[in-house]
């Protein structure tokens, strides 16, 4: 039986998108760049982690990792897969996500969720915690 290892998000600028998702998700952070990782980047001609084409976000033990990877083409159309978030305080969480760089796409269609876009236009939903 398979289990979820990673989720990969295509991106124009992986470092900034990784910071958004690390800030959006409870217990997640951008993976630390140790000496080996910095050497790996230099080997492929990258001097600054801000220009890393594949940025890793890690969460609590046992949770899926998230990679933000650079792709040359811009996002076009609706995502076929998106992330759903849930909160006991959806209004507070919505304001926090917008502060991090998300944009509200639809807050009217369903009173139990808000559709947002991350800073690069990828869809995500914020659900009210089920009672």
N, CA, C and O atoms as a GROMACS GRO file, in nm:
protein
  524
    1UNK      N    1   0.084  -0.118   0.000
    1UNK     CA    2   0.000   0.000   0.000
    1UNK      C    3   0.089   0.124   0.000
    1UNK      O    4   0.185   0.132   0.076
    2UNK      N    5   0.057   0.220  -0.084
    2UNK     CA    6   0.134   0.344  -0.095
    2UNK      C    7   0.090   0.444   0.012
    2UNK      O    8  -0.023   0.439   0.062
    3UNK      N    9   0.183   0.535   0.045
    3UNK     CA   10   0.149   0.645   0.135
    3UNK      C   11   0.206   0.773   0.075
    3UNK      O   12   0.301   0.769  -0.004
    4UNK      N   13   0.149   0.884   0.111
    4UNK     CA   14   0.191   1.012   0.056
    4UNK      C   15   0.327   1.050   0.113
    4UNK      O   16   0.344   1.059   0.235
    5UNK      N   17   0.423   1.073   0.026
    5UNK     CA   18   0.557   1.114   0.066
    5UNK      C   19   0.574   1.265   0.050
    5UNK      O   20   0.608   1.336   0.145
    6UNK      N   21   0.549   1.313  -0.070
    6UNK     CA   22   0.572   1.453  -0.103
    6UNK      C   23   0.452   1.509  -0.180
    6UNK      O   24   0.378   1.436  -0.244
    7UNK      N   25   0.437   1.640  -0.170
    7UNK     CA   26   0.349   1.714  -0.258
    7UNK      C   27   0.440   1.814  -0.328
    7UNK      O   28   0.522   1.879  -0.262
    8UNK      N   29   0.428   1.827  -0.459
    8UNK     CA   30   0.515   1.916  -0.536
    8UNK      C   31   0.430   2.025  -0.599
    8UNK      O   32   0.328   1.997  -0.662
    9UNK      N   33   0.473   2.149  -0.580
    9UNK     CA   34   0.402   2.263  -0.635
    9UNK      C   35   0.492   2.331  -0.737
    9UNK      O   36   0.601   2.376  -0.704
   10UNK      N   37   0.446   2.337  -0.862
   10UNK     CA   38   0.521   2.409  -0.965
   10UNK      C   39   0.518   2.558  -0.932
   10UNK      O   40   0.420   2.610  -0.879
   11UNK      N   41   0.628   2.626  -0.966
   11UNK     CA   42   0.643   2.762  -0.920
   11UNK      C   43   0.731   2.844  -1.013
   11UNK      O   44   0.819   2.791  -1.081
   12UNK      N   45   0.706   2.974  -1.014
   12UNK     CA   46   0.795   3.067  -1.083
   12UNK      C   47   0.916   3.098  -0.994
   12UNK      O   48   1.028   3.104  -1.043
   13UNK      N   49   0.892   3.118  -0.864
   13UNK     CA   50   1.000   3.148  -0.770
   13UNK      C   51   0.982   3.061  -0.646
   13UNK      O   52   0.912   3.100  -0.552
   14UNK      N   53   1.045   2.942  -0.644
   14UNK     CA   54   1.024   2.845  -0.536
   14UNK      C   55   1.051   2.897  -0.396
   14UNK      O   56   0.977   2.862  -0.304
   15UNK      N   57   1.153   2.978  -0.375
   15UNK     CA   58   1.187   3.022  -0.240
   15UNK      C   59   1.074   3.105  -0.178
   15UNK      O   60   1.038   3.082  -0.063
   16UNK      N   61   1.019   3.199  -0.253
   16UNK     CA   62   0.913   3.281  -0.196
   16UNK      C   63   0.784   3.202  -0.178
   16UNK      O   64   0.712   3.223  -0.080
   17UNK      N   65   0.753   3.112  -0.271
   17UNK     CA   66   0.632   3.030  -0.256
   17UNK      C   67   0.648   2.934  -0.138
   17UNK      O   68   0.551   2.908  -0.066
   18UNK      N   69   0.768   2.882  -0.118
   18UNK     CA   70   0.794   2.793  -0.004
   18UNK      C   71   0.774   2.869   0.127
   18UNK      O   72   0.720   2.812   0.222
   19UNK      N   73   0.815   2.993   0.134
   19UNK     CA   74   0.794   3.072   0.256
   19UNK      C   75   0.645   3.091   0.283
   19UNK      O   76   0.601   3.085   0.398
   20UNK      N   77   0.568   3.115   0.177
   20UNK     CA   78   0.423   3.128   0.195
   20UNK      C   79   0.366   3.000   0.256
   20UNK      O   80   0.297   3.005   0.358
   21UNK      N   81   0.394   2.885   0.192
   21UNK     CA   82   0.334   2.760   0.239
   21UNK      C   83   0.387   2.720   0.377
   21UNK      O   84   0.312   2.664   0.457
   22UNK      N   85   0.512   2.747   0.406
   22UNK     CA   86   0.564   2.717   0.539
   22UNK      C   87   0.492   2.803   0.644
   22UNK      O   88   0.464   2.756   0.754
   23UNK      N   89   0.463   2.926   0.610
   23UNK     CA   90   0.390   3.012   0.700
   23UNK      C   91   0.243   2.978   0.711
   23UNK      O   92   0.182   3.000   0.815
   24UNK      N   93   0.187   2.923   0.605
   24UNK     CA   94   0.044   2.892   0.603
   24UNK      C   95   0.011   2.766   0.682
   24UNK      O   96  -0.097   2.756   0.739
   25UNK      N   97   0.104   2.671   0.686
   25UNK     CA   98   0.075   2.539   0.743
   25UNK      C   99   0.134   2.524   0.882
   25UNK      O  100   0.253   2.551   0.904
   26UNK      N  101   0.053   2.481   0.974
   26UNK     CA  102   0.093   2.462   1.113
   26UNK      C  103   0.207   2.360   1.124
   26UNK      O  104   0.194   2.247   1.077
   27UNK      N  105   0.316   2.401   1.184
   27UNK     CA  106   0.428   2.310   1.208
   27UNK      C  107   0.523   2.291   1.092
   27UNK      O  108   0.615   2.210   1.102
   28UNK      N  109   0.505   2.363   0.983
   28UNK     CA  110   0.593   2.350   0.866
   28UNK      C  111   0.695   2.463   0.863
   28UNK      O  112   0.670   2.572   0.914
   29UNK      N  113   0.811   2.435   0.802
   29UNK     CA  114   0.914   2.536   0.783
   29UNK      C  115   0.998   2.501   0.662
   29UNK      O  116   1.006   2.385   0.621
   30UNK      N  117   1.060   2.603   0.605
   30UNK     CA  118   1.153   2.579   0.494
   30UNK      C  119   1.272   2.503   0.551
   30UNK      O  120   1.326   2.540   0.655
   31UNK      N  121   1.313   2.397   0.482
   31UNK     CA  122   1.424   2.315   0.529
   31UNK      C  123   1.552   2.398   0.539
   31UNK      O  124   1.578   2.486   0.456
   32UNK      N  125   1.630   2.368   0.641
   32UNK     CA  126   1.756   2.438   0.667
   32UNK      C  127   1.858   2.405   0.558
   32UNK      O  128   1.868   2.291   0.514
   33UNK      N  129   1.933   2.505   0.515
   33UNK     CA  130   2.041   2.487   0.417
   33UNK      C  131   2.171   2.465   0.493
   33UNK      O  132   2.234   2.560   0.538
   34UNK      N  133   2.211   2.339   0.506
   34UNK     CA  134   2.337   2.310   0.573
   34UNK      C  135   2.451   2.319   0.471
   34UNK      O  136   2.428   2.349   0.354
   35UNK      N  137   2.572   2.295   0.515
   35UNK     CA  138   2.690   2.308   0.428
   35UNK      C  139   2.681   2.216   0.307
   35UNK      O  140   2.718   2.256   0.197
   36UNK      N  141   2.632   2.093   0.325
   36UNK     CA  142   2.620   2.000   0.213
   36UNK      C  143   2.520   2.051   0.109
   36UNK      O  144   2.544   2.041  -0.011
   37UNK      N  145   2.409   2.106   0.157
   37UNK     CA  146   2.308   2.157   0.064
   37UNK      C  147   2.359   2.281  -0.010
   37UNK      O  148   2.332   2.297  -0.129
   38UNK      N  149   2.431   2.368   0.060
   38UNK     CA  150   2.488   2.485  -0.006
   38UNK      C  151   2.593   2.443  -0.109
   38UNK      O  152   2.604   2.504  -0.215
   39UNK      N  153   2.671   2.339  -0.078
   39UNK     CA  154   2.770   2.287  -0.173
   39UNK      C  155   2.700   2.229  -0.296
   39UNK      O  156   2.746   2.247  -0.408
   40UNK      N  157   2.588   2.159  -0.274
   40UNK     CA  158   2.512   2.104  -0.387
   40UNK      C  159   2.464   2.215  -0.480
   40UNK      O  160   2.471   2.203  -0.602
   41UNK      N  161   2.416   2.324  -0.420
   41UNK     CA  162   2.370   2.436  -0.502
   41UNK      C  163   2.486   2.498  -0.580
   41UNK      O  164   2.472   2.527  -0.699
   42UNK      N  165   2.600   2.519  -0.512
   42UNK     CA  166   2.716   2.578  -0.582
   42UNK      C  167   2.760   2.490  -0.698
   42UNK      O  168   2.804   2.540  -0.802
   43UNK      N  169   2.750   2.359  -0.680
   43UNK     CA  170   2.790   2.264  -0.784
   43UNK      C  171   2.706   2.280  -0.911
   43UNK      O  172   2.753   2.253  -1.021
   44UNK      N  173   2.581   2.324  -0.894
   44UNK     CA  174   2.495   2.345  -1.012
   44UNK      C  175   2.488   2.493  -1.050
   44UNK      O  176   2.400   2.535  -1.126
   45UNK      N  177   2.583   2.573  -0.996
   45UNK     CA  178   2.595   2.712  -1.036
   45UNK      C  179   2.506   2.811  -0.963
   45UNK      O  180   2.481   2.920  -1.013
   46UNK      N  181   2.457   2.774  -0.845
   46UNK     CA  182   2.368   2.862  -0.770
   46UNK      C  183   2.440   2.904  -0.641
   46UNK      O  184   2.476   2.820  -0.559
   47UNK      N  185   2.459   3.035  -0.625
   47UNK     CA  186   2.529   3.088  -0.508
   47UNK      C  187   2.436   3.129  -0.394
   47UNK      O  188   2.480   3.143  -0.280
   48UNK      N  189   2.309   3.150  -0.425
   48UNK     CA  190   2.215   3.201  -0.325
   48UNK      C  191   2.096   3.107  -0.314
   48UNK      O  192   2.032   3.079  -0.415
   49UNK      N  193   2.063   3.056  -0.194
   49UNK     CA  194   1.946   2.968  -0.178
   49UNK      C  195   1.817   3.031  -0.229
   49UNK      O  196   1.722   2.960  -0.262
   50UNK      N  197   1.813   3.163  -0.235
   50UNK     CA  198   1.695   3.232  -0.289
   50UNK      C  199   1.669   3.191  -0.434
   50UNK      O  200   1.556   3.202  -0.483
   51UNK      N  201   1.773   3.145  -0.503
   51UNK     CA  202   1.762   3.103  -0.643
   51UNK      C  203   1.752   2.952  -0.659
   51UNK      O  204   1.759   2.902  -0.772
   52UNK      N  205   1.736   2.879  -0.550
   52UNK     CA  206   1.724   2.733  -0.554
   52UNK      C  207   1.602   2.693  -0.637
   52UNK      O  208   1.492   2.742  -0.611
   53UNK      N  209   1.619   2.606  -0.737
   53UNK     CA  210   1.505   2.565  -0.820
   53UNK      C  211   1.414   2.462  -0.753
   53UNK      O  212   1.306   2.433  -0.804
   54UNK      N  213   1.455   2.406  -0.640
   54UNK     CA  214   1.373   2.308  -0.568
   54UNK      C  215   1.388   2.333  -0.419
   54UNK      O  216   1.488   2.296  -0.358
   55UNK      N  217   1.287   2.396  -0.360
   55UNK     CA  218   1.292   2.431  -0.218
   55UNK      C  219   1.201   2.337  -0.140
   55UNK      O  220   1.085   2.317  -0.175
   56UNK      N  221   1.256   2.280  -0.034
   56UNK     CA  222   1.186   2.182   0.048
   56UNK      C  223   1.124   2.247   0.171
   56UNK      O  224   1.186   2.330   0.237
   57UNK      N  225   1.000   2.208   0.199
   57UNK     CA  226   0.929   2.250   0.320
   57UNK      C  227   0.902   2.123   0.399
   57UNK      O  228   0.849   2.026   0.346
   58UNK      N  229   0.938   2.125   0.526
   58UNK     CA  230   0.919   2.007   0.610
   58UNK      C  231   0.823   2.040   0.723
   58UNK      O  232   0.814   2.154   0.770
   59UNK      N  233   0.750   1.936   0.766
   59UNK     CA  234   0.653   1.953   0.872
   59UNK      C  235   0.679   1.857   0.986
   59UNK      O  236   0.787   1.799   0.996
   60UNK      N  237   0.580   1.841   1.070
   60UNK     CA  238   0.593   1.748   1.182
   60UNK      C  239   0.627   1.607   1.134
   60UNK      O  240   0.590   1.567   1.023
   61UNK      N  241   0.697   1.533   1.218
   61UNK     CA  242   0.738   1.397   1.182
   61UNK      C  243   0.618   1.317   1.132
   61UNK      O  244   0.512   1.315   1.193
   62UNK      N  245   0.640   1.250   1.019
   62UNK     CA  246   0.536   1.166   0.959
   62UNK      C  247   0.445   1.239   0.862
   62UNK      O  248   0.365   1.176   0.793
   63UNK      N  249   0.457   1.371   0.857
   63UNK     CA  250   0.372   1.446   0.763
   63UNK      C  251   0.439   1.454   0.626
   63UNK      O  252   0.561   1.443   0.617
   64UNK      N  253   0.360   1.471   0.521
   64UNK     CA  254   0.419   1.481   0.387
   64UNK      C  255   0.510   1.603   0.376
   64UNK      O  256   0.485   1.707   0.436
   65UNK      N  257   0.616   1.588   0.298
   65UNK     CA  258   0.702   1.702   0.266
   65UNK      C  259   0.638   1.777   0.149
   65UNK      O  260   0.557   1.721   0.075
   66UNK      N  261   0.675   1.902   0.134
   66UNK     CA  262   0.628   1.982   0.022
   66UNK      C  263   0.750   2.039  -0.049
   66UNK      O  264   0.838   2.097   0.014
   67UNK      N  265   0.753   2.022  -0.179
   67UNK     CA  266   0.858   2.080  -0.262
   67UNK      C  267   0.798   2.189  -0.348
   67UNK      O  268   0.691   2.170  -0.405
   68UNK      N  269   0.864   2.301  -0.358
   68UNK     CA  270   0.831   2.403  -0.455
   68UNK      C  271   0.940   2.396  -0.560
   68UNK      O  272   1.058   2.415  -0.530
   69UNK      N  273   0.900   2.369  -0.684
   69UNK     CA  274   0.999   2.351  -0.790
   69UNK      C  275   0.976   2.452  -0.902
   69UNK      O  276   0.863   2.483  -0.938
   70UNK      N  277   1.086   2.501  -0.955
   70UNK     CA  278   1.079   2.598  -1.064
   70UNK      C  279   1.038   2.529  -1.193
   70UNK      O  280   1.086   2.420  -1.226
   71UNK      N  281   0.947   2.593  -1.264
   71UNK     CA  282   0.908   2.549  -1.397
   71UNK      C  283   0.910   2.672  -1.487
   71UNK      O  284   0.885   2.783  -1.441
   72UNK      N  285   0.940   2.653  -1.615
   72UNK     CA  286   0.953   2.770  -1.703
   72UNK      C  287   0.820   2.832  -1.745
   72UNK      O  288   0.813   2.951  -1.772
   73UNK      N  289   0.715   2.751  -1.750
   73UNK     CA  290   0.588   2.803  -1.800
   73UNK      C  291   0.505   2.864  -1.687
   73UNK      O  292   0.511   2.817  -1.573
   74UNK      N  293   0.426   2.967  -1.718
   74UNK     CA  294   0.339   3.025  -1.616
   74UNK      C  295   0.218   2.935  -1.591
   74UNK      O  296   0.183   2.852  -1.674
   75UNK      N  297   0.156   2.954  -1.476
   75UNK     CA  298   0.033   2.880  -1.446
   75UNK      C  299  -0.074   2.925  -1.544
   75UNK      O  300  -0.088   3.044  -1.572
   76UNK      N  301  -0.150   2.830  -1.594
   76UNK     CA  302  -0.262   2.865  -1.681
   76UNK      C  303  -0.378   2.773  -1.648
   76UNK      O  304  -0.361   2.652  -1.639
   77UNK      N  305  -0.494   2.830  -1.631
   77UNK     CA  306  -0.612   2.751  -1.602
   77UNK      C  307  -0.621   2.709  -1.456
   77UNK      O  308  -0.539   2.747  -1.372
   78UNK      N  309  -0.722   2.629  -1.429
   78UNK     CA  310  -0.750   2.583  -1.294
   78UNK      C  311  -0.662   2.464  -1.260
   78UNK      O  312  -0.636   2.378  -1.344
   79UNK      N  313  -0.616   2.459  -1.134
   79UNK     CA  314  -0.539   2.343  -1.088
   79UNK      C  315  -0.627   2.219  -1.093
   79UNK      O  316  -0.747   2.227  -1.067
   80UNK      N  317  -0.569   2.104  -1.125
   80UNK     CA  318  -0.642   1.977  -1.120
   80UNK      C  319  -0.640   1.920  -0.979
   80UNK      O  320  -0.726   1.838  -0.944
   81UNK      N  321  -0.544   1.961  -0.897
   81UNK     CA  322  -0.535   1.922  -0.757
   81UNK      C  323  -0.509   2.049  -0.677
   81UNK      O  324  -0.434   2.136  -0.722
   82UNK      N  325  -0.571   2.059  -0.560
   82UNK     CA  326  -0.544   2.175  -0.476
   82UNK      C  327  -0.543   2.133  -0.330
   82UNK      O  328  -0.586   2.023  -0.295
   83UNK      N  329  -0.493   2.222  -0.246
   83UNK     CA  330  -0.480   2.197  -0.102
   83UNK      C  331  -0.605   2.249  -0.031
   83UNK      O  332  -0.652   2.359  -0.061
   84UNK      N  333  -0.658   2.170   0.062
   84UNK     CA  334  -0.766   2.213   0.150
   84UNK      C  335  -0.712   2.231   0.291
   84UNK      O  336  -0.645   2.142   0.344
   85UNK      N  337  -0.740   2.345   0.350
   85UNK     CA  338  -0.700   2.374   0.488
   85UNK      C  339  -0.826   2.383   0.572
   85UNK      O  340  -0.935   2.407   0.520
   86UNK      N  341  -0.812   2.362   0.702
   86UNK     CA  342  -0.925   2.371   0.794
   86UNK      C  343  -0.881   2.449   0.917
   86UNK      O  344  -0.766   2.442   0.960
   87UNK      N  345  -0.977   2.524   0.975
   87UNK     CA  346  -0.944   2.604   1.093
   87UNK      C  347  -1.066   2.614   1.184
   87UNK      O  348  -1.180   2.622   1.138
   88UNK      N  349  -1.039   2.615   1.315
   88UNK     CA  350  -1.144   2.640   1.413
   88UNK      C  351  -1.184   2.788   1.413
   88UNK      O  352  -1.293   2.824   1.456
   89UNK      N  353  -1.094   2.873   1.364
   89UNK     CA  354  -1.118   3.017   1.358
   89UNK      C  355  -1.096   3.064   1.214
   89UNK      O  356  -0.997   3.132   1.186
   90UNK      N  357  -1.187   3.030   1.124
   90UNK     CA  358  -1.163   3.058   0.982
   90UNK      C  359  -1.147   3.206   0.949
   90UNK      O  360  -1.071   3.240   0.858
   91UNK      N  361  -1.217   3.294   1.019
   91UNK     CA  362  -1.203   3.437   0.989
   91UNK      C  363  -1.064   3.488   1.025
   91UNK      O  364  -1.003   3.565   0.951
   92UNK      N  365  -1.014   3.443   1.140
   92UNK     CA  366  -0.878   3.480   1.182
   92UNK      C  367  -0.776   3.420   1.085
   92UNK      O  368  -0.681   3.487   1.044
   93UNK      N  369  -0.797   3.294   1.048
   93UNK     CA  370  -0.704   3.226   0.958
   93UNK      C  371  -0.706   3.289   0.820
   93UNK      O  372  -0.601   3.303   0.756
   94UNK      N  373  -0.824   3.327   0.772
   94UNK     CA  374  -0.833   3.393   0.643
   94UNK      C  375  -0.751   3.522   0.642
   94UNK      O  376  -0.676   3.547   0.548
   95UNK      N  377  -0.765   3.602   0.745
   95UNK     CA  378  -0.688   3.726   0.753
   95UNK      C  379  -0.538   3.696   0.756
   95UNK      O  380  -0.459   3.767   0.693
   96UNK      N  381  -0.498   3.592   0.828
   96UNK     CA  382  -0.356   3.555   0.836
   96UNK      C  383  -0.304   3.511   0.700
   96UNK      O  384  -0.194   3.550   0.660
   97UNK      N  385  -0.382   3.429   0.628
   97UNK     CA  386  -0.338   3.382   0.495
   97UNK      C  387  -0.327   3.498   0.397
   97UNK      O  388  -0.233   3.502   0.316
   98UNK      N  389  -0.420   3.591   0.402
   98UNK     CA  390  -0.413   3.709   0.315
   98UNK      C  391  -0.290   3.792   0.351
   98UNK      O  392  -0.222   3.843   0.261
   99UNK      N  393  -0.260   3.806   0.479
   99UNK     CA  394  -0.139   3.878   0.521
   99UNK      C  395  -0.013   3.811   0.466
   99UNK      O  396   0.084   3.879   0.433
  100UNK      N  397  -0.015   3.678   0.457
  100UNK     CA  398   0.100   3.605   0.402
  100UNK      C  399   0.112   3.617   0.251
  100UNK      O  400   0.218   3.587   0.195
  101UNK      N  401   0.005   3.660   0.184
  101UNK     CA  402   0.012   3.679   0.039
  101UNK      C  403  -0.096   3.609  -0.041
  101UNK      O  404  -0.097   3.619  -0.164
  102UNK      N  405  -0.188   3.538   0.025
  102UNK     CA  406  -0.298   3.474  -0.047
  102UNK      C  407  -0.399   3.580  -0.091
  102UNK      O  408  -0.407   3.688  -0.032
  103UNK      N  409  -0.475   3.546  -0.195
  103UNK     CA  410  -0.582   3.634  -0.242
  103UNK      C  411  -0.714   3.557  -0.239
  103UNK      O  412  -0.718   3.440  -0.276
  104UNK      N  413  -0.820   3.622  -0.196
  104UNK     CA  414  -0.952   3.560  -0.194
  104UNK      C  415  -1.006   3.554  -0.336
  104UNK      O  416  -1.006   3.654  -0.408
  105UNK      N  417  -1.050   3.435  -0.377
  105UNK     CA  418  -1.109   3.417  -0.509
  105UNK      C  419  -1.261   3.406  -0.501
  105UNK      O  420  -1.331   3.458  -0.588
  106UNK      N  421  -1.313   3.338  -0.398
  106UNK     CA  422  -1.457   3.319  -0.384
  106UNK      C  423  -1.490   3.296  -0.237
  106UNK      O  424  -1.448   3.198  -0.176
  107UNK      N  425  -1.567   3.389  -0.182
  107UNK     CA  426  -1.607   3.378  -0.041
  107UNK      C  427  -1.758   3.368  -0.030
  107UNK      O  428  -1.812   3.368   0.081
  108UNK      N  429  -1.827   3.360  -0.143
  108UNK     CA  430  -1.972   3.370  -0.143
  108UNK      C  431  -2.045   3.240  -0.173
  108UNK      O  432  -2.153   3.218  -0.121
  109UNK      N  433  -1.988   3.153  -0.256
  109UNK     CA  434  -2.059   3.035  -0.307
  109UNK      C  435  -2.097   2.934  -0.200
  109UNK      O  436  -2.204   2.875  -0.207
  110UNK      N  437  -2.009   2.913  -0.102
  110UNK     CA  438  -2.033   2.813   0.002
  110UNK      C  439  -1.995   2.876   0.137
  110UNK      O  440  -1.880   2.916   0.155
  111UNK      N  441  -2.089   2.886   0.230
  111UNK     CA  442  -2.058   2.953   0.358
  111UNK      C  443  -1.957   2.876   0.444
  111UNK      O  444  -1.904   2.931   0.541
  112UNK      N  445  -1.930   2.751   0.410
  112UNK     CA  446  -1.838   2.670   0.490
  112UNK      C  447  -1.695   2.671   0.438
  112UNK      O  448  -1.608   2.607   0.497
  113UNK      N  449  -1.670   2.742   0.328
  113UNK     CA  450  -1.532   2.749   0.278
  113UNK      C  451  -1.507   2.877   0.200
  113UNK      O  452  -1.600   2.941   0.150
  114UNK      N  453  -1.380   2.911   0.192
  114UNK     CA  454  -1.334   3.024   0.112
  114UNK      C  455  -1.231   2.970   0.014
  114UNK      O  456  -1.140   2.897   0.052
  115UNK      N  457  -1.247   3.005  -0.113
  115UNK     CA  458  -1.150   2.968  -0.215
  115UNK      C  459  -1.049   3.082  -0.225
  115UNK      O  460  -1.087   3.199  -0.237
  116UNK      N  461  -0.920   3.047  -0.220
  116UNK     CA  462  -0.813   3.145  -0.228
  116UNK      C  463  -0.715   3.106  -0.338
  116UNK      O  464  -0.722   2.997  -0.394
  117UNK      N  465  -0.625   3.196  -0.367
  117UNK     CA  466  -0.509   3.169  -0.452
  117UNK      C  467  -0.385   3.199  -0.370
  117UNK      O  468  -0.380   3.300  -0.299
  118UNK      N  469  -0.283   3.113  -0.380
  118UNK     CA  470  -0.156   3.143  -0.315
  118UNK      C  471  -0.087   3.255  -0.394
  118UNK      O  472  -0.143   3.297  -0.496
  119UNK      N  473   0.029   3.304  -0.354
  119UNK     CA  474   0.092   3.417  -0.423
  119UNK      C  475   0.121   3.394  -0.572
  119UNK      O  476   0.140   3.489  -0.647
  120UNK      N  477   0.126   3.266  -0.615
  120UNK     CA  478   0.150   3.239  -0.758
  120UNK      C  479   0.024   3.194  -0.830
  120UNK      O  480   0.031   3.149  -0.945
  121UNK      N  481  -0.092   3.206  -0.765
  121UNK     CA  482  -0.217   3.178  -0.832
  121UNK      C  483  -0.271   3.036  -0.817
  121UNK      O  484  -0.373   3.004  -0.878
  122UNK      N  485  -0.205   2.952  -0.739
  122UNK     CA  486  -0.254   2.815  -0.717
  122UNK      C  487  -0.374   2.819  -0.622
  122UNK      O  488  -0.371   2.888  -0.521
  123UNK      N  489  -0.479   2.743  -0.657
  123UNK     CA  490  -0.599   2.742  -0.575
  123UNK      C  491  -0.578   2.665  -0.445
  123UNK      O  492  -0.504   2.567  -0.441
  124UNK      N  493  -0.644   2.712  -0.339
  124UNK     CA  494  -0.653   2.641  -0.213
  124UNK      C  495  -0.786   2.679  -0.150
  124UNK      O  496  -0.843   2.783  -0.183
  125UNK      N  497  -0.835   2.595  -0.060
  125UNK     CA  498  -0.961   2.622   0.008
  125UNK      C  499  -0.937   2.625   0.158
  125UNK      O  500  -0.858   2.547   0.211
  126UNK      N  501  -1.008   2.715   0.225
  126UNK     CA  502  -1.006   2.721   0.370
  126UNK      C  503  -1.145   2.682   0.418
  126UNK      O  504  -1.243   2.752   0.389
  127UNK      N  505  -1.155   2.571   0.489
  127UNK     CA  506  -1.282   2.520   0.540
  127UNK      C  507  -1.301   2.559   0.685
  127UNK      O  508  -1.204   2.573   0.761
  128UNK      N  509  -1.425   2.576   0.723
  128UNK     CA  510  -1.458   2.587   0.865
  128UNK      C  511  -1.442   2.450   0.926
  128UNK      O  512  -1.478   2.351   0.864
  129UNK      N  513  -1.389   2.444   1.048
  129UNK     CA  514  -1.372   2.315   1.115
  129UNK      C  515  -1.510   2.255   1.137
  129UNK      O  516  -1.598   2.321   1.190
  130UNK      N  517  -1.529   2.128   1.095
  130UNK     CA  518  -1.661   2.066   1.114
  130UNK      C  519  -1.692   2.051   1.264
  130UNK      O  520  -1.606   2.013   1.343
  131UNK      N  521  -1.816   2.080   1.298
  131UNK     CA  522  -1.857   2.069   1.440
  131UNK      C  523  -1.875   1.925   1.482
  131UNK      O  524  -1.909   1.898   1.597
   0.00000   0.00000   0.00000
